[in-house]
Every structure is written in C-alpha cells, then in structure tokens.
C-alpha cells in the first residue's frame, strides 16, 4: 500500500460513500434514531464511570489501613475516569460539524493511550492478586507499594511510547465536495509501519501479552477460590476482592477483543471517517469499540458493589449519610484485603 494507492482508494470510496445531501429523509431519520440510542447508552455509562470511579477512589484513599491492592485500584479508577471523559465525544453523531473528524485524527489516539494505561494497570492488579493468593512466599516483595509504583510508571511510559506514533498517522483534509475527511499520512500509509506498529506491536502490547498474563493469573485465582471454603470474616473480605478482580478480568478479556477488529477495519476502509458516517458501511459498528472501552472502564464499580460485601456496606453508608458513624473495626476489616 503506497501513497498513490491510498489516494486512489480514498477517491474511489468517496465516490461510493453516501453524503448527507444524497440521503432520503427516511435514511436520515434512521441515522438520527441510531445516534440518539447509542448516545444515550454511551452517556449513561460515562456518567456511571465518573461517579463510580470517583466513589471508588474516595473509599479506598480514605481507608484507615492502606494496602497495595487499594493503591492499584485507585490508580486504575483515576485512569478510567480520564478514559471515559475522552471517549465522551463518541456520543455525538458524526454529522456534528467537523468534531468527529478531528476527534478521529487526533483525540482518539490520546484516548486509546489512556486506555492502554488502564489495560496495564488491570494486568498489574490481577498479577498482584495472583501473587497475594497463590504465591504467599513472594508477597513481601511484589506487594510493596514502591515496587507497584515503579511498575505503574513503567506502564505509563511504555503506553506513551507505543501510541505516540499514532499522532503521525492521520491528517485532516478537504474533499472536492468541501467535506472534511481523515486521511492517512505517508507514515500511516507505509505498509511496513502499518504491519509492524499497528498490527504487530500495538496488538501485542494491548491485547496478546495482557490477555495471556491475565488469563493465566485468573485461572490460578479461580482454582484458589474453589479450594477455600470455610473462611473467617477477614479472609472472606479478601476473597470477595479476589472474586471482584476475577470478574473484572473476564469482562476485560471479552471487551478487549473488539480492538483487533477495529485495527483491521481502519486499514480496509479509507477514509474511516466516511465509512462511519450516516448510511456508511460501518455506521452501526462505529460506536461499538469506544462503547465497550467505556463499558470496561465504568463497570468495575458495579462489580465491587456486587462481589465485595464490605465495599457495598461502605457505599450504602455514604448514600445514607452515615459514613462517620461506621465502627472503626469495620473500616479496618473492609480495607485490609491483601495480607
């Protein structure tokens, strides 16, 4: 795929892609109805992500007994808040001015960079739980906050390094009809760069390695949960958190499977912004990858509420305005989860 071929492909697809002026009122209504429904779902989960992750950070950072697990959960919640905020423009229809065009070209790469950080933080979290539950002899080192902080910083640096070239892949141009479209640059249209970076490195870093590590750790955690039945209260709290992590990573594996599909479609449909426009071939697919990313960053809070009894009690106390009347022992027991 060279530059000339890319330009030719762009012209061919511009000829077959529908423009708003060529669409009937029924087609436009169909698009608007779909945009409204998808925007409602995305907006609801963005709100859930903002509120839920904020409450998660509040509860764990105000705990009387800080642990390494809480440190990782707080880091993950903070990043997930930023992810949901940057994916919020996805709720707007592609027909809203040129916002979607510039979002695809520039902002979306920043959003996926933060999502990559979230992926790494999830991997570190499940690995830490695996060490705590299945490798008790290694707990002293791998659960040190200083060690986990170093791993988190390395994850941020690696994510930025991997996704930084993405800012050089696209540019915004005008078509002969006066429309703004996202087109690949010489860097983005270079086949070596595409297959090495986008297909190879990005899928390896964002999907293959994290899913492999998480799958192994999750299987071992599930085996450990099956082996432990009679538990005292403090052990039950730790088990609840482990169950929460297991549910989170299972959902993570399912939702992250949409990322490789998106990378393939980005190469097939050029310009991508035209393909996702009203009545374009990817109109119905367009909101799915960002929606599942928002979903993945938003539902952790619900999982904690469902799976962790002590966390659920703290949320109930906050809602009922009784947080200051909680017994100190309950707070300690609710947060001492990974010893």
KACOR-V311358 format. One record per backbone hydrogen bond with DSSP energy under -1.0 kcal/mol. CO is the residue of the C=O (numbers start at 0). NH is the residue of the N-H. E is the energy in kcal/mol with one decimal. If there is no record, write none. Layout:
co=CO nh=NH e=E
co=CO nh=NH e=E
//
This chain:
co=1 nh=5 e=-2.3
co=2 nh=6 e=-2.5
co=3 nh=7 e=-2.6
co=4 nh=8 e=-2.7
co=5 nh=9 e=-2.4
co=6 nh=10 e=-2.3
co=7 nh=11 e=-2.4
co=8 nh=12 e=-2.4
co=9 nh=13 e=-2.2
co=10 nh=14 e=-1.4
co=11 nh=15 e=-1.1
co=12 nh=16 e=-2.3
co=18 nh=21 e=-1.2
co=19 nh=22 e=-1.1
co=23 nh=27 e=-2.4
co=24 nh=28 e=-2.4
co=25 nh=29 e=-2.1
co=26 nh=30 e=-2.1
co=27 nh=31 e=-2.8
co=28 nh=32 e=-2.8
co=29 nh=33 e=-1.9
co=30 nh=34 e=-2.7
co=31 nh=35 e=-2.4
co=32 nh=36 e=-2.2
co=33 nh=37 e=-2.7
co=34 nh=38 e=-2.5
co=35 nh=39 e=-2.1
co=36 nh=40 e=-2.0
co=37 nh=41 e=-2.6
co=38 nh=42 e=-3.0
co=39 nh=43 e=-2.2
co=40 nh=44 e=-2.0
co=41 nh=45 e=-2.3
co=42 nh=46 e=-2.3
co=43 nh=47 e=-2.2
co=44 nh=48 e=-2.6
co=45 nh=49 e=-2.5
co=46 nh=50 e=-2.6
co=47 nh=51 e=-3.0
co=48 nh=52 e=-2.1
co=49 nh=53 e=-1.6
co=50 nh=54 e=-2.4
co=51 nh=55 e=-2.1
co=52 nh=56 e=-2.3
co=53 nh=57 e=-2.3
co=54 nh=58 e=-2.6
co=55 nh=59 e=-2.2
co=56 nh=60 e=-2.4
co=57 nh=61 e=-1.2
co=66 nh=70 e=-1.8
co=67 nh=71 e=-2.0
co=68 nh=72 e=-2.4
co=69 nh=73 e=-2.5
co=70 nh=74 e=-2.1
co=71 nh=75 e=-2.5
co=72 nh=76 e=-2.4
co=73 nh=77 e=-2.5
co=74 nh=78 e=-2.1
co=75 nh=79 e=-2.3
co=76 nh=80 e=-1.8
co=77 nh=81 e=-1.5
co=78 nh=82 e=-2.3
co=79 nh=83 e=-2.4
co=80 nh=84 e=-1.9
co=81 nh=85 e=-2.3
co=82 nh=86 e=-1.6
co=86 nh=89 e=-1.5
co=87 nh=90 e=-2.3
co=88 nh=91 e=-1.7
co=92 nh=95 e=-2.0
co=94 nh=96 e=-1.6
co=95 nh=98 e=-1.4
co=97 nh=101 e=-2.1
co=98 nh=102 e=-2.2
co=99 nh=103 e=-2.3
co=100 nh=104 e=-2.0
co=101 nh=105 e=-2.2
co=101 nh=106 e=-1.0
co=102 nh=107 e=-3.2
co=106 nh=110 e=-2.2
co=107 nh=111 e=-2.4
co=108 nh=112 e=-1.6
co=109 nh=113 e=-2.2
co=110 nh=114 e=-2.0
co=111 nh=115 e=-1.9
co=112 nh=116 e=-1.8
co=113 nh=117 e=-2.3
co=114 nh=118 e=-2.1
co=115 nh=119 e=-2.4
co=116 nh=120 e=-2.6
co=117 nh=121 e=-2.3
co=118 nh=122 e=-2.2
co=119 nh=123 e=-2.7
co=120 nh=124 e=-2.4
co=121 nh=125 e=-2.4
co=122 nh=126 e=-2.1
co=123 nh=127 e=-2.5
co=124 nh=128 e=-2.1
co=125 nh=129 e=-2.1
co=126 nh=130 e=-2.4
co=127 nh=131 e=-2.5
co=128 nh=132 e=-2.3
co=129 nh=133 e=-3.0
co=130 nh=134 e=-1.5
co=134 nh=137 e=-1.8
co=137 nh=141 e=-2.0
co=138 nh=142 e=-2.0
co=140 nh=143 e=-1.5
co=143 nh=147 e=-2.4
co=144 nh=148 e=-2.7
co=145 nh=149 e=-1.9
co=146 nh=150 e=-2.1
co=147 nh=151 e=-2.2
co=148 nh=152 e=-2.5
co=149 nh=153 e=-2.3
co=150 nh=154 e=-2.0
co=151 nh=155 e=-2.0
co=152 nh=156 e=-2.4
co=153 nh=157 e=-2.5
co=154 nh=158 e=-2.2
co=155 nh=159 e=-2.3
co=156 nh=160 e=-2.4
co=157 nh=161 e=-2.3
co=158 nh=162 e=-2.2
co=159 nh=163 e=-1.8
co=162 nh=165 e=-1.4
co=163 nh=166 e=-1.8
co=164 nh=167 e=-1.8
co=165 nh=168 e=-1.1
co=168 nh=184 e=-2.3
co=170 nh=182 e=-3.0
co=172 nh=180 e=-3.0
co=174 nh=177 e=-1.7
co=178 nh=174 e=-2.8
co=180 nh=172 e=-2.5
co=182 nh=170 e=-2.8
co=184 nh=188 e=-2.2
co=189 nh=193 e=-2.6
co=190 nh=194 e=-2.6
co=191 nh=195 e=-2.3
co=192 nh=196 e=-2.8
co=193 nh=198 e=-2.4
co=194 nh=199 e=-1.4
co=195 nh=200 e=-2.6
co=196 nh=201 e=-3.1
co=199 nh=203 e=-2.0
co=200 nh=204 e=-3.0
co=201 nh=205 e=-2.8
co=202 nh=206 e=-1.5
co=202 nh=207 e=-2.4
co=203 nh=208 e=-2.6
co=206 nh=210 e=-2.4
co=207 nh=211 e=-2.1
co=208 nh=212 e=-2.5
co=209 nh=213 e=-2.9
co=210 nh=214 e=-2.6
co=211 nh=215 e=-2.1
co=212 nh=216 e=-2.5
co=213 nh=217 e=-2.7
co=214 nh=218 e=-2.3
co=215 nh=219 e=-1.9
co=216 nh=220 e=-2.1
co=217 nh=221 e=-2.7
co=218 nh=222 e=-2.1
co=219 nh=223 e=-2.0
co=220 nh=224 e=-2.4
co=221 nh=225 e=-1.9
co=222 nh=226 e=-1.4
co=223 nh=227 e=-1.1
co=231 nh=235 e=-2.4
co=232 nh=236 e=-1.8
co=233 nh=237 e=-1.6
co=234 nh=238 e=-2.4
co=235 nh=239 e=-2.5
co=236 nh=240 e=-1.8
co=237 nh=241 e=-2.2
co=238 nh=242 e=-2.6
co=239 nh=243 e=-2.1
co=240 nh=244 e=-2.4
co=241 nh=245 e=-2.3
co=242 nh=246 e=-2.4
co=243 nh=247 e=-2.4
co=244 nh=248 e=-2.4
co=245 nh=249 e=-2.0
co=246 nh=250 e=-2.2
co=247 nh=251 e=-2.3
co=248 nh=252 e=-2.5
co=249 nh=253 e=-1.7
co=250 nh=254 e=-2.6
co=251 nh=255 e=-2.6
co=254 nh=257 e=-1.4
co=255 nh=258 e=-1.5
co=257 nh=261 e=-1.9
co=258 nh=262 e=-1.9
co=259 nh=263 e=-1.8
co=260 nh=264 e=-2.1
co=261 nh=265 e=-2.1
co=262 nh=266 e=-1.0
co=263 nh=267 e=-1.6
co=264 nh=268 e=-2.7
co=270 nh=274 e=-1.3
co=271 nh=275 e=-1.6
co=274 nh=281 e=-2.6
co=276 nh=279 e=-2.7
co=279 nh=282 e=-1.7
co=281 nh=285 e=-2.4
co=284 nh=287 e=-1.8
co=286 nh=290 e=-2.2
co=287 nh=291 e=-2.8
co=288 nh=292 e=-1.6
co=289 nh=293 e=-2.6
co=290 nh=294 e=-2.9
co=291 nh=295 e=-2.3
co=292 nh=296 e=-1.6
co=294 nh=298 e=-2.1
co=298 nh=302 e=-2.2
co=299 nh=303 e=-2.4
co=300 nh=304 e=-2.2
co=301 nh=305 e=-2.4
co=302 nh=306 e=-2.8
co=303 nh=307 e=-2.4
co=307 nh=311 e=-2.1
co=308 nh=312 e=-2.1
co=309 nh=313 e=-2.0
co=310 nh=314 e=-2.1
co=311 nh=315 e=-2.3
co=312 nh=316 e=-2.2
co=313 nh=317 e=-2.2
co=314 nh=318 e=-2.6
co=315 nh=319 e=-2.2
co=316 nh=321 e=-3.1
co=321 nh=324 e=-1.3
co=322 nh=325 e=-1.4
co=326 nh=330 e=-1.5
co=327 nh=331 e=-2.4
co=328 nh=332 e=-2.8
co=329 nh=333 e=-2.0
co=330 nh=334 e=-1.1
co=331 nh=335 e=-1.9
co=334 nh=336 e=-2.0
//
